[in-house]
C-alpha cells in the first residue's frame, strides 16, 4: 500500500494514530498482521499519555473516534470498557 501523503491530525492531540489508521483504511491496498512486538510503550509521570488521561482529553477524543465508527450509544459503552485500560498507565 502506498500511504501517499497521510498527515497526522492537527485537530487532535491524543488519537493521532487512530485518525491516521482510519485514513489509511480508506486507501486501496491491504494491511498485514505481524505477530511480534515492534515498539515499546514507556510510561512516566511527564508522558503525554499520562497528561491526556489526567485532563480527560484522551477519553473525549477516543469517544469521538468511536462515535464516528459505531455511533454514539455503542461508543459510550465501548469507551467505558476501553478506558479501564488507563489503569495500565501507572507511574
PDB file of N, CA, C and O in Angstrom, chain B, residues numbered from 101:
ATOM      1  N   UNK B 101       0.852  -1.171   0.000  1.00  0.00           N
ATOM      2  CA  UNK B 101       0.000   0.000   0.000  1.00  0.00           C
ATOM      3  C   UNK B 101       0.898   1.233   0.000  1.00  0.00           C
ATOM      4  O   UNK B 101       1.840   1.331   0.786  1.00  0.00           O
ATOM      5  N   UNK B 102       0.604   2.134  -0.857  1.00  0.00           N
ATOM      6  CA  UNK B 102       1.290   3.420  -0.869  1.00  0.00           C
ATOM      7  C   UNK B 102       0.521   4.346   0.068  1.00  0.00           C
ATOM      8  O   UNK B 102      -0.647   4.648  -0.178  1.00  0.00           O
ATOM      9  N   UNK B 103       1.165   4.793   1.132  1.00  0.00           N
ATOM     10  CA  UNK B 103       0.466   5.621   2.118  1.00  0.00           C
ATOM     11  C   UNK B 103       0.245   7.040   1.632  1.00  0.00           C
ATOM     12  O   UNK B 103      -0.503   7.797   2.250  1.00  0.00           O
ATOM     13  N   UNK B 104       0.886   7.409   0.534  1.00  0.00           N
ATOM     14  CA  UNK B 104       0.657   8.735  -0.033  1.00  0.00           C
ATOM     15  C   UNK B 104       1.065   9.834   0.917  1.00  0.00           C
ATOM     16  O   UNK B 104       2.127   9.780   1.537  1.00  0.00           O
ATOM     17  N   UNK B 105       0.225  10.812   1.024  1.00  0.00           N
ATOM     18  CA  UNK B 105       0.557  11.983   1.835  1.00  0.00           C
ATOM     19  C   UNK B 105      -0.229  12.028   3.144  1.00  0.00           C
ATOM     20  O   UNK B 105      -0.728  13.082   3.538  1.00  0.00           O
ATOM     21  N   UNK B 106      -0.337  10.889   3.813  1.00  0.00           N
ATOM     22  CA  UNK B 106      -1.033  10.840   5.105  1.00  0.00           C
ATOM     23  C   UNK B 106      -0.334  11.775   6.084  1.00  0.00           C
ATOM     24  O   UNK B 106       0.887  11.742   6.234  1.00  0.00           O
ATOM     25  N   UNK B 107      -1.132  12.608   6.745  1.00  0.00           N
ATOM     26  CA  UNK B 107      -0.596  13.523   7.751  1.00  0.00           C
ATOM     27  C   UNK B 107      -1.361  13.295   9.051  1.00  0.00           C
ATOM     28  O   UNK B 107      -2.538  12.935   9.038  1.00  0.00           O
ATOM     29  N   UNK B 108      -0.680  13.510  10.163  1.00  0.00           N
ATOM     30  CA  UNK B 108      -1.351  13.376  11.446  1.00  0.00           C
ATOM     31  C   UNK B 108      -2.309  14.542  11.658  1.00  0.00           C
ATOM     32  O   UNK B 108      -2.059  15.664  11.216  1.00  0.00           O
ATOM     33  N   UNK B 109      -3.397  14.255  12.334  1.00  0.00           N
ATOM     34  CA  UNK B 109      -4.442  15.235  12.592  1.00  0.00           C
ATOM     35  C   UNK B 109      -3.915  16.417  13.409  1.00  0.00           C
ATOM     36  O   UNK B 109      -3.188  16.244  14.387  1.00  0.00           O
ATOM     37  N   UNK B 110      -4.294  17.597  12.989  1.00  0.00           N
ATOM     38  CA  UNK B 110      -3.945  18.797  13.755  1.00  0.00           C
ATOM     39  C   UNK B 110      -5.069  19.170  14.718  1.00  0.00           C
ATOM     40  O   UNK B 110      -4.905  20.063  15.549  1.00  0.00           O
ATOM     41  N   UNK B 111      -6.205  18.492  14.608  1.00  0.00           N
ATOM     42  CA  UNK B 111      -7.344  18.763  15.484  1.00  0.00           C
ATOM     43  C   UNK B 111      -7.330  17.894  16.743  1.00  0.00           C
ATOM     44  O   UNK B 111      -8.119  18.114  17.662  1.00  0.00           O
ATOM     45  N   UNK B 112      -6.444  16.922  16.781  1.00  0.00           N
ATOM     46  CA  UNK B 112      -6.381  16.002  17.916  1.00  0.00           C
ATOM     47  C   UNK B 112      -4.997  16.048  18.541  1.00  0.00           C
ATOM     48  O   UNK B 112      -4.010  16.383  17.888  1.00  0.00           O
ATOM     49  N   UNK B 113      -4.949  15.704  19.819  1.00  0.00           N
ATOM     50  CA  UNK B 113      -3.647  15.655  20.493  1.00  0.00           C
ATOM     51  C   UNK B 113      -3.349  14.276  21.061  1.00  0.00           C
ATOM     52  O   UNK B 113      -2.248  14.027  21.554  1.00  0.00           O
ATOM     53  N   UNK B 114      -4.328  13.380  20.992  1.00  0.00           N
ATOM     54  CA  UNK B 114      -4.122  12.061  21.585  1.00  0.00           C
ATOM     55  C   UNK B 114      -4.356  10.917  20.597  1.00  0.00           C
ATOM     56  O   UNK B 114      -3.572   9.968  20.568  1.00  0.00           O
ATOM     57  N   UNK B 115      -5.392  10.984  19.805  1.00  0.00           N
ATOM     58  CA  UNK B 115      -5.775   9.871  18.933  1.00  0.00           C
ATOM     59  C   UNK B 115      -5.219  10.023  17.519  1.00  0.00           C
ATOM     60  O   UNK B 115      -5.835   9.588  16.547  1.00  0.00           O
ATOM     61  N   UNK B 116      -4.050  10.644  17.420  1.00  0.00           N
ATOM     62  CA  UNK B 116      -3.445  10.898  16.122  1.00  0.00           C
ATOM     63  C   UNK B 116      -3.268   9.612  15.315  1.00  0.00           C
ATOM     64  O   UNK B 116      -3.516   9.588  14.110  1.00  0.00           O
ATOM     65  N   UNK B 117      -2.838   8.545  15.989  1.00  0.00           N
ATOM     66  CA  UNK B 117      -2.622   7.278  15.289  1.00  0.00           C
ATOM     67  C   UNK B 117      -3.943   6.668  14.832  1.00  0.00           C
ATOM     68  O   UNK B 117      -4.016   6.096  13.745  1.00  0.00           O
ATOM     69  N   UNK B 118      -4.994   6.784  15.656  1.00  0.00           N
ATOM     70  CA  UNK B 118      -6.297   6.253  15.276  1.00  0.00           C
ATOM     71  C   UNK B 118      -6.787   6.924  13.998  1.00  0.00           C
ATOM     72  O   UNK B 118      -7.244   6.259  13.069  1.00  0.00           O
ATOM     73  N   UNK B 119      -6.685   8.248  13.965  1.00  0.00           N
ATOM     74  CA  UNK B 119      -7.146   9.009  12.798  1.00  0.00           C
ATOM     75  C   UNK B 119      -6.336   8.605  11.566  1.00  0.00           C
ATOM     76  O   UNK B 119      -6.901   8.425  10.487  1.00  0.00           O
ATOM     77  N   UNK B 120      -5.034   8.462  11.716  1.00  0.00           N
ATOM     78  CA  UNK B 120      -4.181   8.064  10.592  1.00  0.00           C
ATOM     79  C   UNK B 120      -4.553   6.670  10.085  1.00  0.00           C
ATOM     80  O   UNK B 120      -4.633   6.455   8.876  1.00  0.00           O
ATOM     81  N   UNK B 121      -4.779   5.726  10.992  1.00  0.00           N
ATOM     82  CA  UNK B 121      -5.166   4.372  10.584  1.00  0.00           C
ATOM     83  C   UNK B 121      -6.504   4.385   9.855  1.00  0.00           C
ATOM     84  O   UNK B 121      -6.679   3.670   8.869  1.00  0.00           O
ATOM     85  N   UNK B 122      -7.440   5.185  10.328  1.00  0.00           N
ATOM     86  CA  UNK B 122      -8.742   5.270   9.655  1.00  0.00           C
ATOM     87  C   UNK B 122      -8.591   5.851   8.251  1.00  0.00           C
ATOM     88  O   UNK B 122      -9.250   5.396   7.316  1.00  0.00           O
ATOM     89  N   UNK B 123      -7.734   6.844   8.104  1.00  0.00           N
ATOM     90  CA  UNK B 123      -7.468   7.411   6.777  1.00  0.00           C
ATOM     91  C   UNK B 123      -6.803   6.376   5.869  1.00  0.00           C
ATOM     92  O   UNK B 123      -7.174   6.239   4.704  1.00  0.00           O
ATOM     93  N   UNK B 124      -5.827   5.655   6.404  1.00  0.00           N
ATOM     94  CA  UNK B 124      -5.166   4.612   5.615  1.00  0.00           C
ATOM     95  C   UNK B 124      -6.139   3.518   5.189  1.00  0.00           C
ATOM     96  O   UNK B 124      -6.005   2.958   4.101  1.00  0.00           O
ATOM     97  N   UNK B 125      -7.111   3.213   6.035  1.00  0.00           N
ATOM     98  CA  UNK B 125      -8.068   2.143   5.721  1.00  0.00           C
ATOM     99  C   UNK B 125      -8.952   2.495   4.527  1.00  0.00           C
ATOM    100  O   UNK B 125      -9.560   1.608   3.928  1.00  0.00           O
ATOM    101  N   UNK B 126      -9.030   3.761   4.178  1.00  0.00           N
ATOM    102  CA  UNK B 126      -9.834   4.195   3.029  1.00  0.00           C
ATOM    103  C   UNK B 126      -9.063   4.077   1.712  1.00  0.00           C
ATOM    104  O   UNK B 126      -9.647   4.208   0.636  1.00  0.00           O
ATOM    105  N   UNK B 127      -7.776   3.834   1.795  1.00  0.00           N
ATOM    106  CA  UNK B 127      -6.944   3.753   0.590  1.00  0.00           C
ATOM    107  C   UNK B 127      -6.946   2.330   0.032  1.00  0.00           C
ATOM    108  O   UNK B 127      -7.215   1.363   0.744  1.00  0.00           O
ATOM    109  N   UNK B 128      -6.641   2.234  -1.243  1.00  0.00           N
ATOM    110  CA  UNK B 128      -6.533   0.935  -1.879  1.00  0.00           C
ATOM    111  C   UNK B 128      -5.308   0.214  -1.339  1.00  0.00           C
ATOM    112  O   UNK B 128      -4.241   0.812  -1.197  1.00  0.00           O
ATOM    113  N   UNK B 129      -5.458  -1.058  -1.043  1.00  0.00           N
ATOM    114  CA  UNK B 129      -4.355  -1.848  -0.518  1.00  0.00           C
ATOM    115  C   UNK B 129      -4.821  -2.704   0.639  1.00  0.00           C
ATOM    116  O   UNK B 129      -6.020  -2.869   0.859  1.00  0.00           O
ATOM    117  N   UNK B 130      -3.879  -3.243   1.370  1.00  0.00           N
ATOM    118  CA  UNK B 130      -4.207  -4.151   2.467  1.00  0.00           C
ATOM    119  C   UNK B 130      -3.230  -3.952   3.622  1.00  0.00           C
ATOM    120  O   UNK B 130      -2.138  -3.410   3.453  1.00  0.00           O
ATOM    121  N   UNK B 131      -3.651  -4.402   4.789  1.00  0.00           N
ATOM    122  CA  UNK B 131      -2.807  -4.428   5.974  1.00  0.00           C
ATOM    123  C   UNK B 131      -2.386  -5.867   6.214  1.00  0.00           C
ATOM    124  O   UNK B 131      -3.089  -6.797   5.819  1.00  0.00           O
ATOM    125  N   UNK B 132      -1.249  -6.053   6.857  1.00  0.00           N
ATOM    126  CA  UNK B 132      -0.849  -7.387   7.284  1.00  0.00           C
ATOM    127  C   UNK B 132      -0.628  -7.361   8.794  1.00  0.00           C
ATOM    128  O   UNK B 132      -0.356  -6.308   9.370  1.00  0.00           O
ATOM    129  N   UNK B 133      -0.746  -8.502   9.416  1.00  0.00           N
ATOM    130  CA  UNK B 133      -0.555  -8.638  10.850  1.00  0.00           C
ATOM    131  C   UNK B 133       0.823  -9.224  11.114  1.00  0.00           C
ATOM    132  O   UNK B 133       1.183 -10.255  10.546  1.00  0.00           O
ATOM    133  N   UNK B 134       1.582  -8.577  11.964  1.00  0.00           N
ATOM    134  CA  UNK B 134       2.897  -9.066  12.373  1.00  0.00           C
ATOM    135  C   UNK B 134       2.772  -9.465  13.838  1.00  0.00           C
ATOM    136  O   UNK B 134       2.498  -8.621  14.691  1.00  0.00           O
ATOM    137  N   UNK B 135       2.968 -10.721  14.127  1.00  0.00           N
ATOM    138  CA  UNK B 135       2.728 -11.256  15.464  1.00  0.00           C
ATOM    139  C   UNK B 135       3.968 -11.149  16.360  1.00  0.00           C
ATOM    140  O   UNK B 135       4.467 -12.152  16.870  1.00  0.00           O
ATOM    141  N   UNK B 136       4.456  -9.915  16.540  1.00  0.00           N
ATOM    142  CA  UNK B 136       5.530  -9.682  17.498  1.00  0.00           C
ATOM    143  C   UNK B 136       5.521  -8.199  17.872  1.00  0.00           C
ATOM    144  O   UNK B 136       5.001  -7.359  17.138  1.00  0.00           O
ATOM    145  N   UNK B 137       6.103  -7.905  19.019  1.00  0.00           N
ATOM    146  CA  UNK B 137       6.157  -6.526  19.480  1.00  0.00           C
ATOM    147  C   UNK B 137       7.145  -5.749  18.618  1.00  0.00           C
ATOM    148  O   UNK B 137       8.287  -6.169  18.430  1.00  0.00           O
ATOM    149  N   UNK B 138       6.691  -4.611  18.098  1.00  0.00           N
ATOM    150  CA  UNK B 138       7.541  -3.795  17.243  1.00  0.00           C
ATOM    151  C   UNK B 138       7.948  -2.483  17.907  1.00  0.00           C
ATOM    152  O   UNK B 138       8.936  -1.864  17.510  1.00  0.00           O
ATOM    153  N   UNK B 139       7.194  -2.059  18.911  1.00  0.00           N
ATOM    154  CA  UNK B 139       7.514  -0.836  19.639  1.00  0.00           C
ATOM    155  C   UNK B 139       7.289  -1.075  21.124  1.00  0.00           C
ATOM    156  O   UNK B 139       6.591  -2.009  21.519  1.00  0.00           O
ATOM    157  N   UNK B 140       7.882  -0.232  21.924  1.00  0.00           N
ATOM    158  CA  UNK B 140       7.735  -0.337  23.371  1.00  0.00           C
ATOM    159  C   UNK B 140       7.088   0.945  23.884  1.00  0.00           C
ATOM    160  O   UNK B 140       7.411   2.040  23.423  1.00  0.00           O
ATOM    161  N   UNK B 141       6.189   0.803  24.822  1.00  0.00           N
ATOM    162  CA  UNK B 141       5.496   1.942  25.419  1.00  0.00           C
ATOM    163  C   UNK B 141       6.182   2.304  26.735  1.00  0.00           C
ATOM    164  O   UNK B 141       6.251   1.498  27.662  1.00  0.00           O
ATOM    165  N   UNK B 142       6.687   3.534  26.791  1.00  0.00           N
ATOM    166  CA  UNK B 142       7.339   3.991  28.019  1.00  0.00           C
ATOM    167  C   UNK B 142       6.330   4.809  28.816  1.00  0.00           C
ATOM    168  O   UNK B 142       5.674   5.696  28.270  1.00  0.00           O
ATOM    169  N   UNK B 143       6.210   4.514  30.088  1.00  0.00           N
ATOM    170  CA  UNK B 143       5.286   5.228  30.953  1.00  0.00           C
ATOM    171  C   UNK B 143       6.091   6.000  31.987  1.00  0.00           C
ATOM    172  O   UNK B 143       6.935   5.439  32.685  1.00  0.00           O
ATOM    173  N   UNK B 144       5.815   7.306  32.073  1.00  0.00           N
ATOM    174  CA  UNK B 144       6.439   8.117  33.096  1.00  0.00           C
ATOM    175  C   UNK B 144       5.522   9.300  33.414  1.00  0.00           C
ATOM    176  O   UNK B 144       4.631   9.621  32.628  1.00  0.00           O
ATOM    177  N   UNK B 145       5.732   9.934  34.537  1.00  0.00           N
ATOM    178  CA  UNK B 145       4.850  10.975  35.049  1.00  0.00           C
ATOM    179  C   UNK B 145       4.701  12.144  34.080  1.00  0.00           C
ATOM    180  O   UNK B 145       3.650  12.785  34.058  1.00  0.00           O
ATOM    181  N   UNK B 146       5.710  12.435  33.291  1.00  0.00           N
ATOM    182  CA  UNK B 146       5.661  13.559  32.362  1.00  0.00           C
ATOM    183  C   UNK B 146       5.236  13.167  30.951  1.00  0.00           C
ATOM    184  O   UNK B 146       5.312  13.988  30.037  1.00  0.00           O
ATOM    185  N   UNK B 147       4.789  11.923  30.757  1.00  0.00           N
ATOM    186  CA  UNK B 147       4.402  11.490  29.415  1.00  0.00           C
ATOM    187  C   UNK B 147       3.120  12.183  28.979  1.00  0.00           C
ATOM    188  O   UNK B 147       2.272  12.534  29.800  1.00  0.00           O
ATOM    189  N   UNK B 148       2.997  12.371  27.684  1.00  0.00           N
ATOM    190  CA  UNK B 148       1.782  12.987  27.150  1.00  0.00           C
ATOM    191  C   UNK B 148       0.578  12.084  27.378  1.00  0.00           C
ATOM    192  O   UNK B 148      -0.531  12.577  27.586  1.00  0.00           O
ATOM    193  N   UNK B 149       0.778  10.774  27.342  1.00  0.00           N
ATOM    194  CA  UNK B 149      -0.317   9.840  27.625  1.00  0.00           C
ATOM    195  C   UNK B 149      -0.857  10.062  29.029  1.00  0.00           C
ATOM    196  O   UNK B 149      -2.070  10.145  29.221  1.00  0.00           O
ATOM    197  N   UNK B 150       0.031  10.159  30.009  1.00  0.00           N
ATOM    198  CA  UNK B 150      -0.386  10.407  31.398  1.00  0.00           C
ATOM    199  C   UNK B 150      -1.148  11.723  31.495  1.00  0.00           C
ATOM    200  O   UNK B 150      -2.195  11.788  32.139  1.00  0.00           O
ATOM    201  N   UNK B 151      -0.634  12.761  30.864  1.00  0.00           N
ATOM    202  CA  UNK B 151      -1.283  14.063  30.862  1.00  0.00           C
ATOM    203  C   UNK B 151      -2.674  13.990  30.224  1.00  0.00           C
ATOM    204  O   UNK B 151      -3.635  14.535  30.767  1.00  0.00           O
ATOM    205  N   UNK B 152      -2.782  13.323  29.081  1.00  0.00           N
ATOM    206  CA  UNK B 152      -4.060  13.227  28.364  1.00  0.00           C
ATOM    207  C   UNK B 152      -5.104  12.455  29.176  1.00  0.00           C
ATOM    208  O   UNK B 152      -6.288  12.792  29.148  1.00  0.00           O
ATOM    209  N   UNK B 153      -4.669  11.433  29.888  1.00  0.00           N
ATOM    210  CA  UNK B 153      -5.595  10.671  30.742  1.00  0.00           C
ATOM    211  C   UNK B 153      -6.057  11.549  31.898  1.00  0.00           C
ATOM    212  O   UNK B 153      -7.251  11.603  32.193  1.00  0.00           O
ATOM    213  N   UNK B 154      -5.131  12.233  32.554  1.00  0.00           N
ATOM    214  CA  UNK B 154      -5.467  13.042  33.720  1.00  0.00           C
ATOM    215  C   UNK B 154      -6.384  14.211  33.395  1.00  0.00           C
ATOM    216  O   UNK B 154      -7.256  14.550  34.194  1.00  0.00           O
ATOM    217  N   UNK B 155      -6.200  14.837  32.226  1.00  0.00           N
ATOM    218  CA  UNK B 155      -7.044  16.002  31.923  1.00  0.00           C
ATOM    219  C   UNK B 155      -8.309  15.639  31.144  1.00  0.00           C
ATOM    220  O   UNK B 155      -9.097  16.523  30.809  1.00  0.00           O
ATOM    221  N   UNK B 156      -8.517  14.344  30.850  1.00  0.00           N
ATOM    222  CA  UNK B 156      -9.749  13.889  30.213  1.00  0.00           C
ATOM    223  C   UNK B 156      -9.755  13.975  28.691  1.00  0.00           C
ATOM    224  O   UNK B 156     -10.716  13.553  28.049  1.00  0.00           O
ATOM    225  N   UNK B 157      -8.690  14.517  28.112  1.00  0.00           N
ATOM    226  CA  UNK B 157      -8.636  14.663  26.659  1.00  0.00           C
ATOM    227  C   UNK B 157      -8.643  13.309  25.954  1.00  0.00           C
ATOM    228  O   UNK B 157      -9.310  13.134  24.934  1.00  0.00           O
ATOM    229  N   UNK B 158      -7.902  12.363  26.502  1.00  0.00           N
ATOM    230  CA  UNK B 158      -7.830  11.048  25.861  1.00  0.00           C
ATOM    231  C   UNK B 158      -9.212  10.426  25.761  1.00  0.00           C
ATOM    232  O   UNK B 158      -9.593   9.933  24.699  1.00  0.00           O
ATOM    233  N   UNK B 159      -9.970  10.443  26.855  1.00  0.00           N
ATOM    234  CA  UNK B 159     -11.306   9.846  26.848  1.00  0.00           C
ATOM    235  C   UNK B 159     -12.196  10.534  25.823  1.00  0.00           C
ATOM    236  O   UNK B 159     -12.890   9.861  25.060  1.00  0.00           O
ATOM    237  N   UNK B 160     -12.187  11.864  25.793  1.00  0.00           N
ATOM    238  CA  UNK B 160     -13.046  12.621  24.870  1.00  0.00           C
ATOM    239  C   UNK B 160     -12.692  12.339  23.409  1.00  0.00           C
ATOM    240  O   UNK B 160     -13.585  12.151  22.582  1.00  0.00           O
ATOM    241  N   UNK B 161     -11.415  12.310  23.091  1.00  0.00           N
ATOM    242  CA  UNK B 161     -11.007  12.062  21.712  1.00  0.00           C
ATOM    243  C   UNK B 161     -11.309  10.626  21.287  1.00  0.00           C
ATOM    244  O   UNK B 161     -11.739  10.384  20.159  1.00  0.00           O
ATOM    245  N   UNK B 162     -11.084   9.682  22.187  1.00  0.00           N
ATOM    246  CA  UNK B 162     -11.407   8.290  21.858  1.00  0.00           C
ATOM    247  C   UNK B 162     -12.910   8.120  21.666  1.00  0.00           C
ATOM    248  O   UNK B 162     -13.338   7.403  20.762  1.00  0.00           O
ATOM    249  N   UNK B 163     -13.707   8.765  22.497  1.00  0.00           N
ATOM    250  CA  UNK B 163     -15.158   8.710  22.350  1.00  0.00           C
ATOM    251  C   UNK B 163     -15.585   9.296  21.004  1.00  0.00           C
ATOM    252  O   UNK B 163     -16.480   8.762  20.350  1.00  0.00           O
ATOM    253  N   UNK B 164     -14.954  10.378  20.597  1.00  0.00           N
ATOM    254  CA  UNK B 164     -15.254  10.995  19.298  1.00  0.00           C
ATOM    255  C   UNK B 164     -14.988  10.020  18.142  1.00  0.00           C
ATOM    256  O   UNK B 164     -15.817   9.863  17.246  1.00  0.00           O
ATOM    257  N   UNK B 165     -13.835   9.376  18.179  1.00  0.00           N
ATOM    258  CA  UNK B 165     -13.476   8.435  17.113  1.00  0.00           C
ATOM    259  C   UNK B 165     -14.405   7.228  17.123  1.00  0.00           C
ATOM    260  O   UNK B 165     -14.902   6.816  16.075  1.00  0.00           O
ATOM    261  N   UNK B 166     -14.640   6.665  18.296  1.00  0.00           N
ATOM    262  CA  UNK B 166     -15.533   5.503  18.390  1.00  0.00           C
ATOM    263  C   UNK B 166     -16.959   5.857  17.956  1.00  0.00           C
ATOM    264  O   UNK B 166     -17.647   5.030  17.358  1.00  0.00           O
ATOM    265  N   UNK B 167     -17.398   7.074  18.251  1.00  0.00           N
ATOM    266  CA  UNK B 167     -18.735   7.515  17.828  1.00  0.00           C
ATOM    267  C   UNK B 167     -18.834   7.580  16.311  1.00  0.00           C
ATOM    268  O   UNK B 167     -19.871   7.252  15.734  1.00  0.00           O
ATOM    269  N   UNK B 168     -17.753   8.004  15.669  1.00  0.00           N
ATOM    270  CA  UNK B 168     -17.742   8.056  14.214  1.00  0.00           C
ATOM    271  C   UNK B 168     -17.800   6.685  13.569  1.00  0.00           C
ATOM    272  O   UNK B 168     -18.276   6.543  12.442  1.00  0.00           O
ATOM    273  N   UNK B 169     -17.320   5.680  14.278  1.00  0.00           N
ATOM    274  CA  UNK B 169     -17.319   4.317  13.748  1.00  0.00           C
ATOM    275  C   UNK B 169     -18.600   3.576  14.119  1.00  0.00           C
ATOM    276  O   UNK B 169     -19.222   2.940  13.268  1.00  0.00           O
ATOM    277  N   UNK B 170     -18.992   3.660  15.393  1.00  0.00           N
ATOM    278  CA  UNK B 170     -20.065   2.825  15.922  1.00  0.00           C
ATOM    279  C   UNK B 170     -21.354   3.570  16.244  1.00  0.00           C
ATOM    280  O   UNK B 170     -22.370   2.930  16.515  1.00  0.00           O
ATOM    281  N   UNK B 171     -21.348   4.889  16.225  1.00  0.00           N
ATOM    282  CA  UNK B 171     -22.498   5.657  16.688  1.00  0.00           C
ATOM    283  C   UNK B 171     -22.335   5.957  18.173  1.00  0.00           C
ATOM    284  O   UNK B 171     -21.585   5.280  18.876  1.00  0.00           O
ATOM    285  N   UNK B 172     -23.040   6.972  18.637  1.00  0.00           N
ATOM    286  CA  UNK B 172     -22.824   7.476  20.000  1.00  0.00           C
ATOM    287  C   UNK B 172     -23.152   6.476  21.107  1.00  0.00           C
ATOM    288  O   UNK B 172     -22.386   6.342  22.062  1.00  0.00           O
ATOM    289  N   UNK B 173     -24.272   5.777  20.993  1.00  0.00           N
ATOM    290  CA  UNK B 173     -24.688   4.858  22.070  1.00  0.00           C
ATOM    291  C   UNK B 173     -23.689   3.727  22.275  1.00  0.00           C
ATOM    292  O   UNK B 173     -23.261   3.462  23.399  1.00  0.00           O
ATOM    293  N   UNK B 174     -23.323   3.067  21.192  1.00  0.00           N
ATOM    294  CA  UNK B 174     -22.370   1.961  21.300  1.00  0.00           C
ATOM    295  C   UNK B 174     -20.992   2.496  21.694  1.00  0.00           C
ATOM    296  O   UNK B 174     -20.271   1.853  22.458  1.00  0.00           O
ATOM    297  N   UNK B 175     -20.626   3.666  21.178  1.00  0.00           N
ATOM    298  CA  UNK B 175     -19.329   4.266  21.511  1.00  0.00           C
ATOM    299  C   UNK B 175     -19.207   4.521  23.010  1.00  0.00           C
ATOM    300  O   UNK B 175     -18.150   4.279  23.592  1.00  0.00           O
ATOM    301  N   UNK B 176     -20.263   5.002  23.633  1.00  0.00           N
ATOM    302  CA  UNK B 176     -20.224   5.246  25.084  1.00  0.00           C
ATOM    303  C   UNK B 176     -19.973   3.947  25.840  1.00  0.00           C
ATOM    304  O   UNK B 176     -19.190   3.914  26.789  1.00  0.00           O
ATOM    305  N   UNK B 177     -20.636   2.886  25.417  1.00  0.00           N
ATOM    306  CA  UNK B 177     -20.449   1.585  26.056  1.00  0.00           C
ATOM    307  C   UNK B 177     -19.022   1.079  25.850  1.00  0.00           C
ATOM    308  O   UNK B 177     -18.371   0.635  26.796  1.00  0.00           O
ATOM    309  N   UNK B 178     -18.543   1.148  24.613  1.00  0.00           N
ATOM    310  CA  UNK B 178     -17.175   0.714  24.329  1.00  0.00           C
ATOM    311  C   UNK B 178     -16.154   1.543  25.095  1.00  0.00           C
ATOM    312  O   UNK B 178     -15.161   1.005  25.586  1.00  0.00           O
ATOM    313  N   UNK B 179     -16.388   2.845  25.201  1.00  0.00           N
ATOM    314  CA  UNK B 179     -15.458   3.732  25.906  1.00  0.00           C
ATOM    315  C   UNK B 179     -15.339   3.379  27.375  1.00  0.00           C
ATOM    316  O   UNK B 179     -14.256   3.469  27.954  1.00  0.00           O
ATOM    317  N   UNK B 180     -16.447   2.977  27.981  1.00  0.00           N
ATOM    318  CA  UNK B 180     -16.403   2.589  29.398  1.00  0.00           C
ATOM    319  C   UNK B 180     -15.439   1.421  29.594  1.00  0.00           C
ATOM    320  O   UNK B 180     -14.629   1.421  30.520  1.00  0.00           O
ATOM    321  N   UNK B 181     -15.535   0.438  28.724  1.00  0.00           N
ATOM    322  CA  UNK B 181     -14.661  -0.732  28.842  1.00  0.00           C
ATOM    323  C   UNK B 181     -13.231  -0.391  28.423  1.00  0.00           C
ATOM    324  O   UNK B 181     -12.277  -0.795  29.088  1.00  0.00           O
ATOM    325  N   UNK B 182     -13.082   0.341  27.341  1.00  0.00           N
ATOM    326  CA  UNK B 182     -11.762   0.669  26.821  1.00  0.00           C
ATOM    327  C   UNK B 182     -10.971   1.507  27.821  1.00  0.00           C
ATOM    328  O   UNK B 182      -9.767   1.310  27.986  1.00  0.00           O
ATOM    329  N   UNK B 183     -11.646   2.438  28.487  1.00  0.00           N
ATOM    330  CA  UNK B 183     -10.964   3.315  29.434  1.00  0.00           C
ATOM    331  C   UNK B 183     -10.461   2.574  30.682  1.00  0.00           C
ATOM    332  O   UNK B 183      -9.653   3.117  31.435  1.00  0.00           O
ATOM    333  N   UNK B 184     -10.923   1.362  30.902  1.00  0.00           N
ATOM    334  CA  UNK B 184     -10.393   0.569  32.018  1.00  0.00           C
ATOM    335  C   UNK B 184      -8.909   0.302  31.818  1.00  0.00           C
ATOM    336  O   UNK B 184      -8.185   0.074  32.787  1.00  0.00           O
ATOM    337  N   UNK B 185      -8.451   0.328  30.575  1.00  0.00           N
ATOM    338  CA  UNK B 185      -7.035   0.113  30.261  1.00  0.00           C
ATOM    339  C   UNK B 185      -6.155   1.253  30.722  1.00  0.00           C
ATOM    340  O   UNK B 185      -4.934   1.103  30.773  1.00  0.00           O
ATOM    341  N   UNK B 186      -6.745   2.392  31.059  1.00  0.00           N
ATOM    342  CA  UNK B 186      -5.949   3.534  31.537  1.00  0.00           C
ATOM    343  C   UNK B 186      -5.200   3.162  32.812  1.00  0.00           C
ATOM    344  O   UNK B 186      -4.163   3.752  33.115  1.00  0.00           O
ATOM    345  N   UNK B 187      -5.711   2.202  33.549  1.00  0.00           N
ATOM    346  CA  UNK B 187      -5.047   1.803  34.800  1.00  0.00           C
ATOM    347  C   UNK B 187      -3.676   1.174  34.527  1.00  0.00           C
ATOM    348  O   UNK B 187      -2.840   1.089  35.427  1.00  0.00           O
ATOM    349  N   UNK B 188      -3.449   0.732  33.279  1.00  0.00           N
ATOM    350  CA  UNK B 188      -2.138   0.190  32.910  1.00  0.00           C
ATOM    351  C   UNK B 188      -1.086   1.300  32.826  1.00  0.00           C
ATOM    352  O   UNK B 188       0.112   1.017  32.784  1.00  0.00           O
ATOM    353  N   UNK B 189      -1.523   2.548  32.800  1.00  0.00           N
ATOM    354  CA  UNK B 189      -0.604   3.680  32.684  1.00  0.00           C
ATOM    355  C   UNK B 189      -0.205   4.151  34.085  1.00  0.00           C
ATOM    356  O   UNK B 189      -0.390   5.313  34.446  1.00  0.00           O
ATOM    357  N   UNK B 190       0.341   3.223  34.856  1.00  0.00           N
ATOM    358  CA  UNK B 190       0.765   3.556  36.232  1.00  0.00           C
ATOM    359  C   UNK B 190       2.193   4.049  36.210  1.00  0.00           C
ATOM    360  O   UNK B 190       3.055   3.490  35.532  1.00  0.00           O
ATOM    361  N   UNK B 191       2.427   5.111  36.968  1.00  0.00           N
ATOM    362  CA  UNK B 191       3.779   5.659  37.050  1.00  0.00           C
ATOM    363  C   UNK B 191       4.346   5.480  38.436  1.00  0.00           C
ATOM    364  O   UNK B 191       5.480   5.882  38.696  1.00  0.00           O
TER     365      UNK B 191
END
